[in-house]
Amino acid sequence: MSARRVVVVGNGMAATRLVEELVSTGRGGPAQALHLTVLGDEDHPAYNRILLSAVLEGTYRLDALTLRAPEWYAEHGVDLRLGARVLGVDRERRDVMLVDGTVLPYDRLVLATGSIPSLPPIRGLVRLDGRLHEAVHAFRSLDDCLRLMEAIRPDQRAVVVGGGLLGLQVARALSVRGLDVEIVEGGEHLLRSQVGGPAGQVLARDLRRLGTTVYTGARAVRLSDTPSTSGGEGAVGLRLDNGYTLDTDLVVLTAGGRPSTALARGADLEVRRGIVVDDHLASVTDPDVFAIGDCAEHDGRTTGFVGPAWEQAALLARRLTDPDADATYTGSRSVARLRATGLDVAVLGDPERATADGGEVVEVTNPIVGSHRKLVLRDGVIVAATLVGDLSRIGLITQYFDHGTRLAGTEPAALLMGDRMAPPARLADDAEICACAGVSAGRIRACSSLDEVRATTRATTGCGGCSSSVAQVLASRPALTAAP
């Protein structure tokens, strides 16, 4: 029986996890062997896109981002093709054509094309020849990061357009590198997709304390080649819709990402915001075409986070190796972590929607020390949470959130009022520490070092937000004593 041909379009974090899972399961055994081809349009090996801002900041080395080197694919018989741009998919002929004319037939096709930036409507961003203005930088890919690192100087000014998770991380990275940074956010507060007004205001205050100016409720509308005044600082001027013009040397775009669906549309697959998939992650148009990660839309939702992408990849690997397996996707819980020096944010679920749906809210805000903590409960069970500035209880709160633990009347308040300086309570072995990879405290305690944790569980290799928690769990392991 010939091997089934599986072509994976994309070489990001979702695609890499899918290949890892297929390799670890033996790809179905001799009777159901798979011939895997992975097509990455970038020239770089697969890398952790989430940690690009940490590279920009200087807290991660560039080589630490690599997920799997090309040699690893070769060792496991996977046909990896870098710099391979896909021109189109022909579902009738069941093949994929590359821009160089190469045609690759498939039995199963997996689209893991991720997301792409969309330019905000700012006049002057794009030159007449179609290139971005020299002062403007997108921040989505490794090449974007490298170009920005080459452009920055410690005494420059920078404006970050977008006050979401990525925008705050980039802004902090540039500040740490010595730039004078301003953030422009069109919404009424920062992180408007994840948190409410009070948490956003605490974040803005924290950023101002750290030296970053924040403009909310304002949109950039025009970029000019001259600053606002003859003696203004900066190389260009960025005009806002409130009448202000910000003089700056660099404009970094972090707002406006969307699922990459051009290939799916060209193949006449059903696309709304993302590629519409069923509970088996197959396209609702074609059962032999699958989509995972940022480009996939399940039950009317796209995710944008690494945890759900990895969960989808693991499930799809089971389906590809055993089509009769009882593996269905019902949706992933959302866990968002902000990774930036001086800023600590964690969001479980959708606090604002849960609040609007009648959830009971327990909330504590202390803008003086820069903390905001909010739990949303239903019948005593935590259904969502926001933590800003104090993540000392994140492990325990996540454990209750995951298990649906019913809390007594005073327990929610006690969780939020805990002393941030007090040592954290020992977490149960089944308490989740790494939301991206679904790693528990017990699995981490079974490891002897951080390198072993990364190699065997993948904890800390996703968003990196669990690094401090992993270190605490490792440090709390009982010391081993030599036998008498």
N, C-alpha and C positions, 0 to 999 in steps of 0.2 A: 504494500500500500504506500503510495507516494506521499511525501510530506505535504501538509496543507500550508499554503503560502499566506503568511500574515505580513502585510505592509503597514508600518506605523509611520504616519506623517507627523513629524514633530520630534524634537529631541530635548524637551524640557523636563521639568521635575515629574510631571505625570507620566510621560512616556518612559522615562528612566525607571520609575518604580514599576511600571507594567512589565518591562523587560526583566527586571530583577526578580519579580514574582514568577514569571514564566520560566526563567532559568532555575530558580530554586525548586520548582515543582517538577523539573525534568521535562517540561514542555509536553506533558501528556503521555510520555512513554513511547516505546517503539511503534505501537499500533496507531498512535495519534500524534506522531511527531510533527512539529511545526518548523517551517523554514521562516526565520524572522529577518525582515529587512527594515531598518530604521532610517528615515530620511530627515536630516536636520538642515535647515536652510542657512544656519550660521556656520562659520568655519571652525568655531571653538567646540571642544568636547562639552558634553552636558555639564551644566553648572547650576549652582543654587542662586536663582535670580533674587530671592528675598534678601540675601545678604550683600547685595551690591552696595547698599548704603553704608554697610559696615566696612567694606573695602574703601569706599570714598572717605569715610571717617578715619580710617587707619587702624581700626580695632581687629580687622581680619586681613590676613595675607591673601593675595590674589589666588595663589595656588590652592588655598583652602576651600575655594568654591567648587572645585571640580567634583562632580558626583561619580562619574565613571570614566576612566581613560579609554581611548580607542582600543588599547591592548586588551582590556577586559572583555570587550565585545568579541574580539578575535578569538580569545581563549575559549569563549563559550559558543562559538559558531554562529554569531549574530553578524549579519551583513550591515555594518554601519556606514552610511554615506553622509559625510559632512559637506557643507556648501552645496547641497542638493535642493534646488528650488523646484517645487512642483508646479507645472503649468496647468494641469487639469486632471480630472477623474472621469473616466468613461465607465459608467455602471453597466452598460449593455455588454461591452467588451471585457469588463472586469479587469481594467488595468489603470495604471497611473502613468502619466507622461511628465517627464522632467523638462526644464527649459532647454537642456542640451539635446533634446530629442530622444533620450533613453525612455523606453517603455517597460514598465514592470507589471506583470500580471499578478493578480491577487485572488485568493479565495475568501479571505477576510481582510477588511480594511479598517484601520483604527485612525481616527482623526484626533490628534492631540496638539492642535495648532495654537492653543493658548489665547492670549489677548494681544491687541495692538493699540498703540496710542492714537488718540484722535486729537487733532489740533484745535485749541480753543479759538473762537472767532475774534482774533486780535489782528487788526490791520497792521501790515508791515512785518509780520512774522516770516513770510516767505518772499524771497526775491523774485524778480521777473523770470529768472531762469529755472524757477521751481525749487531752488535750494533754500534751506532755512537761513535766516539772518545769522551772520557770524557770531553774534552775541547770544544766540538762542540755542539751548540744548534740551533735547528730550532726555528722559531717564527711564528707560525700560530694559535695555539690553546691556551686555558686557561692553560692547563697542561704545555705546552711549556713555557708560561709566568711564571708560578709558579716555574718551575725548574730553570729557569734563575735567578729569584729573589733570590732563595736559594743559587745560586752559586756565585753571585757577591759580591765583597768586594770593598770598596771605593778606595783602592790604586792599583787596578788591571789595566791591559791593556786589551783592547778588539778590535777586528777587526770585522767590519760589512761587510759582503759580499753582495753587492747589493746597488746601489744608486738610487733606486726608492722611491716611497712615503713611503712604509713601512720601508725601510732601513734608510731613513733620520729620521723618527720618532723614531726608535729604537736607532739610534746613539745619538740623542739629549737626549733621556731618560737616556741612560747610562752615558752621560756626566753630566747631572744634578745630577745623583747619585754619582758623584765623580770619575768615571773611566776615564782613558786616552784612547780616542777612535780614531780609524782610519777607513776610509771607502774605500773599493775597488770596483770600478765600471768598468766593461769591456767596456762600451761605451765611446764615446769621451767626454761626459758631464753628469752631474747628471740629473735625471728625463727625460731621453732621450725619453721616451714614451709619455711624456706630453708637454715638452717645447723644444725650440730651444737652440742653442749654447750660445747666449748672456745671456739668463735667467739662464742657467746651470752654467755659469761662475760666475754670481752674487751670486748664491747659494753657490758655492764652496768657494767664498771669504767670505761670511757670516759665513760659518761653520768654516773656518780657524780663523776668528776673534773670534769665540766662543770657540776656542781651539781644534777643530777636524781636523785632517789631512785627506786630500782627495787625493786618487790616481785614476785618470781616464785613460781610454785607457789601462788598465792593468787587467789581469785575474789571480786569484789564481790558482795554478796548483798542489801544493803538501803541505801536512801537515806532519811535522816531530815531533817526541817526544822530540827533543832537540832544544833550540834556536840557532840562527845563530852563536853566538860566545860563548866561555866558560863563559864569564862574562856578557852575554846578559840578558836583563830583560825579564821576562815572562817565562811561563812553556813550550811553544811549539813554533815552527817556521812555519810560513806560507809563502811559496815561491811564488813569482809572476813571470809571464812570461817575465818580463823585467829584471830579474836577482836579484831583491831585495828580501830579506827575512825579514818579519815582526815578531819580537818577541812579543808574546802575551800570555795572560792567558786564554782568551775566544775567540772563533770564533762563530759569530752569523750569521746564513744563512737567508737572506730575499729575495734572488733572486730565480726565477725559480718556479713560481706557475702555475698550469694548471687545467682546469676543471676536476672534478672527474666524469669519465664516465665509469668506469669498470662495474657497474651494467647494464648500458644501452647497452654496447657492449655485455655483457653476455646474454642479452635478445634479441640480434639481432636487436636492434634499430639502425637507421642511426646515425652515429657519425662522425663528422669531427674533428674540434678542440673541440667543445662541442656537446651536444645532439641537433640535428637539429629539430627545431620546426617551425610550420606555424604561420599565423597571429592570431590564437586562442591559441597559446602556446602549441598546441598538437604536439606530435611526428609525423613527416611526415610518419612514418612507421605504427603507431598504434594510432587511434583517441581517445582511452581510456587512453592513457598514456601522461602525461604532464610534462614539465620541466620548472623551473623558477630559476632565480638567476644566480650565477657564472657558473653553469654547462650547461646552455642553450645557444644555438647558433641560433640567428634569423637573417635572411638576411645576412648570412656570417659573423656575428659579435658576439663575446661574450663581456660582459660588465666589470665585476669585481668591480662594484661600487654599493653601497647600494640603491641609488636613483632609478635606473632602476629595481633593484630586487623588491623593494617595489611597483613600478608601475605595474610590471608584476603580483605580488601577488594580488593586488587589482583587476586587470582585470580578472585574472583567477577565483577569488572568484565570480565575476558576472557571468562568464560562467558556473561555477559549480552549482550555485543556479538557474540559468535560461539559459539553453542551447540555447534558441532562442534569447537571448539578443544581441543587436547590439554592441558588444564589440570586437574590433580587435586591435591587437598590431602592431604599425607601426614603432617601434623603439623609443628609449629614447635619449634625448640630454644628453651629457656627461658633468658633472660638478665635477671636482676633487678639493679637498681641502686638504692641508697639515696641520696636527695638530701636532705641535711641538713647545716647548718653544723657542722663539727667532727667529723662521722662519715663515714667512707668505707667503703662495702660494695659488693662486686660478687659475684654468684653466677652461674656458668655451669652449665647443666644441673641435675641433681638429685644433689648430692654425697652425701647420706645414702643414697639408694636405690642409687646406683652403688657405694657402699662396702658396703652390705648384700649386693649382688649379686656380691661377690667382687673388686671393683676393688682395684688396688694403690694404697696411699695414701702420699703424701709430704707431710709436714705440719710446719710450723714455727710455734710460738707464742711470743710475747714479750709477756706481759701488762704488763710494766713500761713499755714504750713504746706499748702498745695496738695490737699487730698480731697477726694470725693469718692464715696462708696455707696453703692445702690444695689439692693436686692429686690427682685420682683418675684412674688410668690403667688401660688394658686393652691388653696387648701393646704397651706403649710409647706409646700414643696417649691424649691427654687427653680424657676423657669427661665430666668435671665439675671444677669448681673453686670455691673460696671464698676471697675476699680481703677482709680486714678491716683497716682502718687504714693500708694501703699499696697504692695502686693504680698504682704507677709502672710495673709490668710488665703491666698489664691489656691493653694493645694487642697485645703480643707473644703473651701467653697466649691471647687470643681468636683471633688468627690461627692458632695451632697447633690450637686447638680446632675452628675452622671447617674447616680443611683436612685434619684427621685426620693431621697430621704425626707420624711415628714418631720419638720422641726416644731418643737414646742414653742409656746407663745413668746418667751423671752430669748430664745436661742438666736433668731436673726439679728436682733440688736446686739447681742453679745459678740456675734461674729464680726460685726462692723466696728464695734467699740474696742476691740482687742488692742493691746499695747503693741505698737509697731516695733518697739525695742525688745519685746519679750521673745524668748526663743520659741520657734514654731513647735506646735505639738507634733509628736511622731505620727506620721501618716500611715494608714493601714497599707498592707502590701498591695491591695487592689486599687489604691488611689491613683488616678491618672496624673502623671507628671508632664509628659510630652503629648500635647493634644494633636500635633501634626502626625506623629507616628503611632499614637495610641499606646504609649509605654507607661507601665505602672511603676510605682515605687518599689515593689517587690522585684521586678526584673532588673531595676537599676542596682538594688542592693546585692543582687547575685553577681554583679560585675566587680572586678577588682580595681578598675581604673576608668578614667574618662575615655581613653582610647578604646577600651573594650566596650564601653557603653555605646559609643558611636558606631563601632564596627558591627555589633551584634543586635542592636535595637533601633538604630537610626535616630535616637533621641539627640537633640541639639543640632541636627543636620537639616531641619526644616526652617522655621522662622527664627530659630535661635533664642526665642523668648524664654525657654525653659532652662537655659544654661545655669543660672544661679540656683534654681531648685534642684537640678541634678547634682550640682556640687554639694549642696546641703545634704542631700540624701546619702551621697557617697561618704561625706564627712561623718555622718551619724552611724555608719556601719560599725559594729563592735570590732575592736582590734583583735587580730588573731594572735594567739600566744603559742609558742612552741611547746610541743609535748615534752613532759619531764623525761 
